Amino acid sequence: MVRILSFGKVSKFYSFMKQKEQNNISRKFNIQSETLKVYLINLGNVRNICAHDEKLYDVRLKNRINITDYHRQLKLTRKDNKIAYATRDLFSVIIILKILLEKDLFNEFYYNISEKIERLETQLFTIKIDKVLYKMGFPKNYRNLFK
């Protein structure tokens, strides 16, 4: 079914499934069904932005993701542990992919992203790469997510 339906339709299909079925699927990723719904919606939005050649680098997604262990690991949470960086931006999508993808697929993705960032850095003359990464929601220690 995933090969036949668009990503958006798979996301909608999941949201229309019975709760028990959603729970069975989300358990495979060790997350709550509502969390997976938000992840699928955000991934669908990013997919649509890419497909329509819209500006992605400083995207602000409508749906905020919950704080994850990766937010805590990278120290992206505030002391009140209520609001975190990387909950509605491009880096939040990378966190989603870290959670959903198998390790080898995520590592391949990381390699590709790192390569693109390095190439971009060599092409920038009027702005530093850190400012671009900041606009995308990447914390300074973002590479730690990939370890």
HUVEN-V783003 format. One record per helix or strand of 3 or more residues. SS is the DSSP state (A for helix, B for strand). FROM is the first residue (numbers start at 1). TO is the last residue. If there is no record, write none. Layout:
ss,from,to
SS,FROM,TO
SS,FROM,TO
This chain:
ss,from,to
A,7,16
A,19,27
A,33,51
A,69,73
A,90,100
A,103,123
A,129,135
A,142,146
